[in-house]
Amino acid sequence: MRLSVIAAVVCLSIVGISTGQNAEAAMRRPTHIPAQRLGSALQMLAKERNVQVVYRSELVRDQRTSGAAGDLTFDEALTQLLSGTGLTYRYLDDKAITIIPVGSSTGSATTSSLTSEQAGTAESPAPHAREGGEGGGDSPGDPSNKSFWNRFRVAQVDQGASPSSAPVEKKNEQASGKKPVVLEEVIVTAQKREERLIDTPQSVSVLSSSDFARLGATKFSDFANTVPGLSYQTSGAGFTDITLRGVTAGFDISPTVGVYVDEVPYGPSTTFGFGAQVALDVGLFDLDRVEILRGPQGTLYGASTMGGLIKYVTKRPDMTSFGGDARVALSGTESGSANYDVAAVVNVPIVADKLAVRASGFESHDGGYIDDLARNEKEVNRGDIYGGRIDLLFIPTDALSVRLTGFLQDISRDGEPTADYTFAGAMPYGSLAQNRRLAEPFDERFELVSSTVAYDFGPAKAISISSYQSLHQDNIWDISVVYVPLLKAALGRSYSAVGSPDSVVMNKFTQEVRLASQRAGPLEWVIGGFYNRESGTGAESFTLFDLTGAPAPNDLFNYSGPFTYEEYAAFGDLTWHLTSRLNVTGGLRYAHDNQVFEQFASGLFISSEPIERSQEHVFTYLANARYQVSDHATAYLRYATGYRPGGPNLAANNPATGLPLGPPTFQPDQLKSYEVGYKAETEDRRFGFDLAAYDIDWSNIQITAIRNGFAFRANAPGGATIQGAELTLTGRPSSAFTMAGAFAYQHAYMKQGDADLGSTTGERLPNVPRFTASVNADYQLAEAGLRPTVGATMRYVSDRDASFDLSAGFPQYHLPSYTTLDLRAGFTLGSVTMQLYVHNLFDELGQLSDMYPQFGTRIAILEPRTIGVYAKTQF
């Protein structure tokens, strides 16, 4: 193999063959290679077009490119990449070119090191791989190295690999004929421009579609505890409070973590739409990846991203080929019943290189594993999630692209996956049972339509993202355990059961326009504007039943709160490349929001209130410095701020005095984050690590205060400090074996005690584990025939407290640590991939959260041991 490549390069260089008549190279294809280091851009283009590119490393080492965009031939794309670099190219044959200085008469590579890149098609954006130097010798770039082959770094295509990756082949594997290991270059959009993950100056985790398949993940809770620094509280799919880096006060009144679907922000931004609890639980099918951005994202993503951001990135329509995927999974859960999951997607090019559509649908059914003893009902937490997406991509010209997307998802549950314990941790009804006098159904419908229009002006690219979404959620809580005795003691009234039906209806329109530089140079920038308007109504009431079980009149509590939230923002980031390896970035966002809230209410505990209004003007900042130690190592410093909007308050009265229990408004809280990180990988990308440490100062924390059984909003001015670190390790020592480990340490505590929280100075923040860890390992037993594989995932979450020790409204409950082990084994039969799996092998009784301790200890329980089979095929 090595001799053939040497002969091709040397002989063809001498002959000087230069031909552009290769049909593949002459074909026009949609091309989008962002501004970046020239070497990385050449690798992306080589892989996309399946062409070998040969160059001397020193020619491109310090060069940057403005990228290439449009409906381009290979020559046109390469010309754009080399524009302004002083470099040109010449053909060695119809599938190989060499990069040379302008005016050079030869592409000979006789000094220093040469790099050759060759790649196949890519499902995810621009993965690529580079081979390391031959073991046992000097480094490939060492001029004193006498071995000609030690000066080559070659990436070869494995034609049998999946189209989602470009593999790397070591020389000893070439000689032995072993299948090369697949190594991907991960591309993310964390900074609203495509760049390599290793170049991103912040802590980011990425889970790909293949990761979800390996984990058997179909919903958020299936992958959440594999992500360092991510924790959550839940009452079931569709009602989950997400935390990153410990930024939580226990029960959050509005989101601290943003959720995006592609470029669109999801869900309510304020407390009136229960924004913190209705985090989108996307069906994990036909996704390219999920990006988890840790730390404040205030300048580019705005309010309510103090802890970070979760971005679901969907697969774009393919303009070139018809195809699709289908999957089916069946499983059974210990102490429960059967589960299933089915999904399919089809991609149809309508006009070659101009118009394509992609449509998908999915449905999953959870059989449940929690029994309700009061109503003698089995598996009350059974539920269904179903939905679909249609995606249209239109590229009428080289410069213009239009993407239209429609997304629909429904969640329906009969009850919660929670068990009733005592505050001391005893299980009076058993480990997987509850004692609820009323049924607790949950229904949520989410609809989203969006358009993304991009236009390439050459020096800059303009993007417009418009979206409209609607959310309708209904659920009921059985609060009898608290309110039956409370109403008896306070009012002398006797009831057999008390329920609290809640609902939220919200419509949201967003518009973002931004302009980003594309040309290489000392300055890179992005500027933009953002508009958001949310309107809806939240409603709550009591459902009362007398001692005979018959409905009783409700003269205690009826509430309906129409709300409107409107935000205008302008933002910008500027990056200055001080040298080819060192750059600094400054970012600023100004936001102005208006809120209007009116309370229509009746009953002994609450009354109607006139319209309340609030306005806020907030600045958020970003400053970072990044030093690229090499193409495979990056160090950075990052400072960022974030906030959540305040607003009008709920008005609840003290029944004894008739006076309001809380203040008329609550204020924004703010956060400052200091982060240092280092990312590195070996040159062949077989081993890598990502280490980040941070210190967060959180002030004026927004909280829920409870007095006389009723809640209102307030601020805890003393604030909190959060210190921690995250470490991700990856290893792919051979083509058969891959492993990864993710670890996080979080020390989150109150700087000052607060009476409404019931906290003391130095007390831990609720629901924040001190340590989390996950380890994945997969091994392919044979590279021919059925290609059998085995794998395992271990997850550990340390103990947490559900509340503060002295809290009167949220009684304290201690959540113990838990460890789970998943096993899997699979094989491939033709175009079908099969996997047998066991989740929670040792049937660990993991206690996830106590989301509503004011209603009793309703402990969310990890899904018991589940055994299943998964099959996927491509066509």
N, C-alpha and C positions, 0 to 999 in steps of 0.2 A: 504493500500500500504506500509506504513512504517513498520507495524508489519510483513508483509511477507518478506520484505528485511532483517529485523533484524533476523528473524527466519532462513532464508537461510544462512546468514553469520555465525551466532553463531553455529547452528547445524552442518553445513557442516565442520566448522573448528574443532569441537570436533571429528566428525567421521574421519576427515582427508582424505576425498576422494581426490584423485589426478589422474586425467585421461586426457590423451592427445589424446583421440580417437575421439573427436568431428570432424566431417567431415569438418566443416568450418575452424577450426583451422589448420587442416592438409593440407588444400589446399594452393598451392603455388600461390602467387600473386605478381605482380610488386609492389615494396615498395620503397618509397623514403621519408624518414623522416630526415630532416637536423639536424646537430649539434645544440643543444639548451639546455634550462633547461630541466631536466629529467621529471618533472611533466607535462610540455607541450607536450613532446614527447610521454609519456604514454597515454595522452588523445587523441593524433592524432591516435596512433595505435589502441586504444580501439574503436574509432569511425569507422575506416576503416574496422575492423574485426567484429564489432558488438559483442564485448566481454566486460564484466564488469570487471574492475580492481579496487581492494580495497587496500589502503595503508595508513599508518600513515603519516601525512603531514611532520613531522619533519625528516622522513627518506629521503625524496627527496628534501626538501626545498633548500638546498645549493648544490645540485648535478647537474652536467652537463653531457650530453651524447654526444657521437660522432655520433649518429644517426644510421640509418639502411637503407641499400640500396641493391637492388637486387631482384631476383625472389624468394621470401622467404615464408616459412610457418609462421604461427603465432609464434610458439616456436622459430624459427630461428630469426625472427625479434626482439622478446622480448629479446632474449639472446644478440643480438648486442646492443640493447639499454642499457642493464644493465652491459655491459662489462666495467670493471674497476671501478665500483661504490661500490663494496662490498655488492651488493644486489643480491638476486635471487628471485624465485617465486615458488608458488605451486598452484595447481588447487583446487578450492572449489567445483566446479562442471564443467560440460562440457561447460559452458558459463560464468564462473567467476573464476578469479584468485586473489591471494593476493601477494603483494610484501613484502618480509621479508629480514632481514640481512642474509648473508651467515653464516651457522652454526646454525641458529635458527630452533627450532623444531616445531614451531607453527606459524600460521598466525593470532593468536588472536589479536583483536584490543580492548584492554581494557583501554588504557591510551591515553591521549591527543586527537587529532582529526583524524578522518578517512576520506579519500576521495575515492569516488567510481565514476568511469567514464564508461559510456556506450554510444555507438554512432552507427549511421547508415552510409550508403554510403554518399560520399561527391562529389559534382560536382566541387566545387572550392577547391583549395589545403587546406586540413586539417582544415576546420572549426570545432570548438567544443564549448561546453558550460558547465558551472559549476553552480550548484545551490547555492544560498546564504543560510545563516543560518536562522533558524526559527525566525520570527519577535518577538520582545518583550523580548527576553532573552539576555544573555551575548553573546559575540562573540563566534563563533564556536570553535576557537582555545584556548579559555580561560580555563586553567585547573581547575579553581574554579567553572566552570559551572557544575551544578549537573544533568542537563538534558542530558541523553545519546544521544537523537536525535539532540540536539544542537551541538554535536561533529561530526555529519555527514554532509557531503556535497555531494549530489547525483545528477547526471545528467541522465535523462531518455530519451529514444528515443520515438518520436512521429511517429508511423508507418504510419500515414497518411500525414506526411509532405512531402514536395518536396525533391528530392534527393540532393538538393544543400545546405542543411543546417542541423545542428543538434540542436534540441530545448532544452530549459531549462524549467523545470516545478516547480513552487513554490508549497509549501506544501498545502496552502489553495486551490490552483487550483487542486491538486490531490484529495483533499477531495470533492470538488464540481463537479469534472468531467469535468471542462473546458479544452479546448484545450490549450496546453502550447504555449507560445510565442516562436517564432523562433529567436534565437540569434546566430550570426555567429562569429567565431574567424577569423579575416581577416589576410591572409598570403600574403606578398608582396616579391618582388625580387629587391627592390630598391638598395641594396648593393651587387647585383649579387650572393646572396645566399638567400634561403627561410628563412623567419623569421616573427614573429608576427608583425603586424603593430604597436602595442603599444610598442614594443621593438626597433623600428627603430629610431635612433638618428637624425632625420631630419623631416621636415614638408612634409607629404605625404597625398594626398587625393586619395581615391579609389572609383570608380564607377563600380558596378557589372552589369551583364546582366539584373538582375531584376530591377536595378535602371533605365536602359535605357528603359525597357518595361513600367515602371511606368510613366516616363517622356514622353513617345511616341517619343523618340529620334531616328533618323535614320542617322544624320550627325553631324559634330562637333558643328555647331552653335546651335543645339538643347540642348546641355548640357553645353556649355562653360561658360555661365554666372551663373551657379550654383556652380562653383568652386572658392573658395576664392583666390584672388590674380591673377586670370587669366583674361586677356583682349585681344581683337583682333580687327584688321581691316580686312575688307573683300570687295571684289568685286564679291562675289558669291562663291559657292562651288568649290573648287580646287584652289582658289586664295585668300589666307588668310595669314595674318601676325600675328603670335601669340606672346604674351608677358606674362611673369610671373614675379611677383614682380616689375613691373614698369621698367624693363630693356629695354628701347626703346628710340630712339632719334626721333621718329615720323615715318619716313619711313626708315626701317632698310635695309642696303645694303646686309647683310648676316644674317643667323639665330642667334638669341640669345636663342632660345629654341630648343632642340633636339627632334626629333620624332623617336620612335622605333616601329617596329612591332616584337613582342617577343624579340629576342636578336639582331635584325638587324637594324642598323641605316638607316633611309630613307632620300633620297633626296640630292640635291647639297649642298656642304659645303661652297661655295664661292658666290661672287656677280655675277659671269659670268653666273651661271645657275639659277639666280633669286631665290637662296635658301631660302631667308626669306619669299618670297611670295607664294611658291608652297608647303607649309606644307601639308602633306598627310591628306586628309579628308576621313578616312576609313568608309566604310559602317558598321554601328554598328549592325552587326548580327553575331551570333556564336562567340561572344567574351566572354571570362571568366570575364574579367575586364579591366578597364583602370586605370593605375597608373599615378598620376600627382606628380612629384617630384619637389618641389620648392627649389630654391637656386642653386648655382653652383654645377655641377656634374663632374668637370674637371678630377679628378683622375681616375675614373672608366669608364666614358663615353666620355671624351675627349673634343675636340674643339666644339664651338658653343652650349654649354649647360650652358652659363653664368647665364641665368635666371632660368633654370630648364630643365625638361624633361617630355615628354608625352609618355608613353609606352602602346601600345595596346597589350594585352595579349590574344591570341586566345585559344580556347578550344582544348585540346589534344585528339587524338583518344582514345576511350575506348576499352580496350583489351578484355572485358568480355561479352559485351551484344550488340545486334543489337538494333538500335533505331534511333530516329530523332525528329526534330522539324519543324514546318511550321508556318508562320504568314502571315497575310494580313491586310492591313489598307487602308481605304478610307476616304477622307476628302475634305472639300470645304473651300476656303479662301475668306474672305470678299474682295470685289473689284477685285477678281480674278476668277480662275476656279478650276477644280477638281485636286486633288493629289491622288496618290496611291503608295503603297509599298507592294511588295511581296518578300518572301524569304523562303528558305527551306534548311535543312541539313539532311544528313543521315550518320550514323556511322555503319560500318560493320567490325566485327572481322573476320579475314581471317583464322588465326591459333590461337587457344586459347592461351592467355597469351604470344604470340610471335609476332603476326602481325595483325595490324588493319589499316583501312583507314577511313577517314572522309572527306566528300565532301559537299560543300555548294554553293549556288548561291543566288543572290539578285538583285532586280531592284526597283528603286524608281523614281517617276515622280513628279516634281513640276510644277503645272499648271501656276504659275506666277501671279503677281499682279501689275506690273509696265507697264504703257502705254508709247509709244513713239509718241508724237504729231507731230514731224517733218515728220515722215514717215507714220503716221496714222496707227500704228500697236499696237494691244492690247497684253498685258501680254508678253512683250518681254523677261522677265527673266525666262521664262519656261525652264526646263532642265531635263535631265535624268542622273542617276547614276546607273551603273550596273556592276556586277563583280562576282567573285567566287573564291573559294579556294579549293585545294585538299591537304590533309595532310596524310602522311604515317608514321606510327610508327612501328619500328622493334626492338625487344628485343631478340637477338639470345642467349644471355647468361645472367647470373645473373649480371655480371659486365658491360655489353656493351648495349647501346641503341643508335639507329639511328633514327632521325626524318627528313623527307624530306617534304618540303612545296612548293607549287606553288600558287601564288596569282596574280590575274588580276583585274584591275578596270578601267573603262572608265567613264569620266564625259563629258557631252555635254550640253552646254547652248546656247540659242539664243541671250542672252544679259545679262546685269547686273541687280541686284536688287537694283539699285541706282536711286535716283530722283535728278533733277537739281534745286537747290535752289540758292539764292543769298548769298554773304558772310555775309550779315546782317541777314540772316535767313528767308527771305521772300520766298514765293512759287509761282513764276510767272506762273508755269504750273500746279499747284495743288500739293497736298502732295504726290501723288504716280505717278508722271509723269516725263518724261525726254524729252529733245528736241535735239535728236541726228540726224545728217544728214546722218550718215552711220550706217549700221548694225554692231553689235559688238559680233559676235559669239565667243565662247570659246570651245576648245576641249582639253582634256588631256587623255593620255593613260599611265597607269603605270603597269609594270610587274615585278614580283619578284620571284626568286627561291632561296631557301636556304636549307642548311643541318646543323643539329646540332648533333654532335657525342659526346657522353659522355662515359667515362670509369672510373670505380671505382677501384682504386688501393688499397683501404682499408684506409690507413692513409690520402690519398688525392684523389681528384676526378679531372680528366682532362676533359675539354670541348673544342671542336673545333666548331666554327660557321663560315661557309662559305656562301657567298651570292653574287648573281648577280642581278642587277636591271636595268631597262631602263625606261626612262621618255621621253615622246614626248608631247609637249604642243604648241598649236597655239591659238593666240587671236589677235584681232584688237581693237584699241582704236580710237574713233572719237575725234580728238583734234582740231576740226574746231573752237571752241569758242575762243581758244587762238591763234592758228597759222594763221587763215585767216586774222585777223587784223595785226598780227605781221609781216607776210610776205608782206603785203601791205605797212606797214610803213617802214620796213627795206629795202625791195628790189623793191618796186613799183609794185609787182606782185599781180594780182587779181585771187583768187580762190573761188569756191563755197563751197568746202569742202576739208579737209585734214584728212587723216587717218594715223595711225601708226600700221602696222601689226608687231607683235612680235612673235618670236618662240624660243623654246629651245629644244634641243635634247641632252640627257645625258645618258651615260652608266656608271655604277658604280660597282666595285668589292670590297668586303671587306672580310677580314679574321681575325678572333680573335682566339687566343689560350690562355687558362688560366688554372691554377692549383690552387685548393682551398683545404685547410685543412678540414678534417672531424672528426678527433678524438678530444674528449674533452680534455682540458688541459688549462694551463695558457695562451697559445698563439693560436690565430687563424689568418690565413693569406690567402691572395689571390695574386698571381702574374700572369702576362700575357703580351702578345704582341698583337699589332693591326696593320693591314695594310689596307690602303684605296687608291684606284685609281679611279679617276673620269675623264672622257674625254667627250667632247661634243662641241656643237656650239650654241651660242646665236646669234640671228639675229634681226635687226630692220631696218625699212626704212620708207619712206613717200609714201603714195598713194594720188596723187593730182588730183583734178577735176576742169576743167575750169568753166567759168560762165554759160556755157550751160549744165553743168553736165557731160560732156564727160571727159574720162581719159586724163590727161595731163602728159607730160614727167617729170620724176623725176630726176633733176640734182642737188638736194639739199642735200639728205641724204640717203645713202645706207650703211649698216654696217653688217658685219659678223665677229664673233670673236671666232675662235676655241680656246679651253682652255684645259689644263690638270692640275689636282691637285693630288699630290701623298703625302701620309703621312705614316710615320713609328712612332710607339709609343711603349713604354714599361711602365708598370704601376704595382703598388703593394700597398696593404693595409695590415697593421699589427695591430691586436687588442690584447691588453694585459689585461687579467682579474686579476686585482690587488686583488680583493676579489670576492666572489660569486655574489656580486651585483654591484661592481664598475669596470668599464673597461675604457681604453683609446685606441684610434685608431689614427694612423698616416698613411697618404697616400701620394704617390708621383707618378707623371706621367711626363715622358719626351717625347716630340713630336718633330719630325723633318719633315718639309714639304717643298716640291718643287712645284712651280707653273710655268707654261709656258703659255703665252698668245700672240696671234698674231691678229692684227687688219687689216682686209681687208675692205676697205671703199672707197667710192667715193662721191663727191658732194661738194658743196660750203662750207658746215659747218664741213666737216670731211674728213680725208684722211687716207690712209693706213699707218701703222706703222710697223717697224721691230719687230721681236720676242722679247718679254720682259720676263725676268725670275726673280724669287725671291726665297729666301730660308729663313727659320726661324727655330730657336731652342727655344723651350718654355718649361718651367717647371710649373706645377700646383701642388698645395698642399692641403692637408686635415689634420685637427686635430680635434678630438672631444673627449669628456668625457661623459660617460653615467652612471647614477646611477639608479638602479632598486629599487625604494622605496619598492615595493612589486611586486607580480606577476601581479598586476593590476595598476601599476603606474610607470612611468619612467620620469626622468628629464635628460636633456642633455645640453651641450654646444657644439657649432660647429663653426669651422673656415674653410673656403674653398675659393679657388681661381678659376678663369675661364678666358678664352680668346677666341677671334675669330682671325683666320688667316687674315693677310693683303694680299697684292699682287700687281701685276701690275695694272696700272690705265687705264681707258678708255681715249682715246685721242680725244678731240674735240677742234676745232680751233675757235679763235675769228675772225669772218668774216671781221672785220675792219683792224686787224693787221696781220692776218694769223698765229698768235702765239698760242700755246696750252693754253687752259683755266685752266688746272689743273696740278699738279705735276705728274712725271712719275710713282710713286708708292704711296701706302698708307700703313700705319703701323698697326700691331695688336693693339687691345685695350685689357685692362685687368681689372679684377674686383676682389675685396676682399669682403668677406661676413662674418659677425659675427652674430651668431644666438643663442638664448636661448629658450628652449622649455620645456613644461611639458604636459604629457599625463596621463590620469587616467580614471578609470572606476570602477563602483561598482563590487563586487565580482560575482554577478549574471549577470553582463554585461548588465544590463538594462539601466543604465545611464552612460554617459561618456563625456569627453571633451578633446580637443586637442588645446593647446595654444602655439603659437610661436611668438617671436619678433625678429627683425633683423635690422641690420645696414649695408648698402652696400656702398662701395667706388668704383666708376667706373671712370677709367682714360683713356685718349687718345681715346675718343669715335670716332668710325668710323661713318662718316656722308655722306650724299649726298649734295653736293654743286651745286647750279644752277646759271649759269651766261649766259646771252644772250639767255636764253631758253634752254640751253644744260647742261647736268649733268655730273659730274665727282666725284671721291671719294676723301675724305680728312679725317683728324683727328681733333677733337676738344680737345686740350690738357688739357684744364681747368677741364674737367670732371664733374661728377654729384654725388650727394648723394641721397640715397634712404633709407628711414626709414619706418618701418611698423610693422604690427602685423596681425595674422590670428587666428581666433577662430572657432572651430567646436564643436557643442553640439549635443548629441544624447540622445534620451529618448524613452524607451519602457516600460512604466509603467504597461502594461497589455498585454495579448495575443492579444487583439483586436486593440490596439492603438500604433502607432509608429510616431515619429517626429524627425526632424533634422534641425539644423540651421547652416549656414556657413557665416562668417562675415570677412571682411578684411578692413584694413586701410592702405593707402599708401601715403607717403609724399615724392615725387620724384622731385628734383629740381637741377638746374645748380649751380655748385660751382663758376663758372666764366662764364661771357658772351662770346659769340663767334660770329664774324662777318658773317661767312658763314652760320651759323645756324640762325642768326638774333635773338639770345637769349641774355638775360640780366642776371646778377648775381641774383640768387634766383628764377628765373622763373621756373614754373612747367614744367616737361617733358611732351611732347604731348601724348595724348591718354591714360593717366593713371588716372582712376577715384580715387578720394580721398577715397570714401567708396563704398563697394559692400556688398550686403546681399542676401541670399536666405533662405527660410524656406519651408520645406516639412512636410506635415502631412497626415497620412492615417489611416482610421478607418474601421474595419470589423464589419458590423452590426449584423451578425449572423454567427454561426459556423457550421450550418447544412444547408441542402438544397442547395440553389444557392450560399450561402456564399457571400452575397452582400458586396461591399466595396465602400467607398467614399474617396476622397483625394483632396489635393490642393497644389500648389506650388506658392510661391510669390518670385519675384526677383526684386532687386533694384540696379541700377547703377547710381552713381552720375555724375555730369557734368564733361566734359573734354574739353581741347583745342586740335584742330587738328594739330596745328603747333606752331611756336614761333611768338611772336607779331611783330617783326621787320623783319621777313623772307621775302626776295624779291622773291625767287623761289617758296616757299610754302605759299601762303597767308593764313592768320589766319581765322579760323572758330571755333565758340564755339558750342560744342555739349551739349545740355541740358540733365539733368538727366531724367531717366524714370523708371517706376514701372510697372510690369506686374503681372497678376494673371492667373494661369491655374487651371481648375477644371477637375475632373475625377470621374467616377463611373463605377463599374464593377461587374461581377458575374462569377461563374463557372458552366458550364453545362457539366457534364461528364468529358471528357478529354479536353474540350475547355474552355479557359479563354477569356472572352469578356471585353472590356473596351470602354466606351463612354467618349469623352474628348472634352474640349474647351480650346484651347491655346489662350492667350492674350484676356481674356474675355472682357475687356473694350476697346478693339481695340486701344491700346496705340500706338501712332506714335513714337516709339522709334528710335532715330537716333544713329546708331551703330558706324559709322566712316566716315571720308572724306579721303579716301586712296590716292587720287591723286589731291590735291588742285592746283597743277600747271596746271592741265587741266580744272579747274573750280570746283565748289562745287558739286561733285558727291557724294551725301549722301546715304550711305547704310541704308536701312530702315528695321526695324524689321518686320517679317511676320505679317500681320494684323490678326484679329480674325479668327481662324480656328476651325471648328467643324468637328469631325470625329469619326470613330469607328475602333477599333483594335481587332483582334482575333488571338489567338495562340493556337496550340495544340501540344501535344507530342505523339509519337507512339513508 
